[in-house]
Amino acid sequence: MPSVYPRKPPPKPPVKLDPWTGLRFLLGSWKAKTTGGVAEAQASASYSFRLELRDHVLARHSRSGACASPEDFDCQHSDLFYIYPTGNGQTLEAIYFDNEGHVIHYDVSTPKAGTVVFLSNAAQPGPQYRLSYELVNGIMSGEFQLRMPGQTDFTSYLEWSGKRRQRGKKWEKWR
């Protein structure tokens, strides 16, 4: 005899949210030229953002190109920047390493579409750092700022902007 009770549908699998939704505008390889900041460096560089480790990490690799700066400023620079989900998978954090020995931990926010802000913890010793990217009309602008202990305002250390590199052999190499 058939059951008089309706069958319960099988439970739906949990929806897996994409932690990279607000950062996908960063993906690709980019050209950059400095546009300002107190570093007073005039440089060109290239950097790429790509998903790595089966999309568990968003990595930025950068390297400087030609530059001109004051004698006491070494503008030959390269760094690695890793963004990764934490906790529930929707909160993002980042860690930065460079060829000068700097290591910076960041919290990540996406205040609006096409914008991301990386902010270091103000309670840590030394300056607080803020790194931001914004994509407007195909131009990626970036700014690295710092706030010294006891200060209320951030100072722009370096600003840059540039376009995405065209797809081709070099772009494919960075993907």
Salt bridges, closest charged atoms under 4 A:
ASP18 OD2 - ARG24 NH2 2.91
GLU52 OE2 - ARG50 NE 2.52
GLU52 OE2 - HIS61 NE2 3.02
ASP79 OD1 - ARG60 NH2 2.63
ASP79 OD2 - HIS77 NE2 2.93
ASP98 OD2 - HIS102 ND1 2.85
GLU100 OE2 - HIS77 ND1 3.45
GLU100 OE1 - HIS102 ND1 3.65
GLU134 OE2 - LYS112 NZ 3.11
GLU172 OE1 - ARG175 NH1 3.66
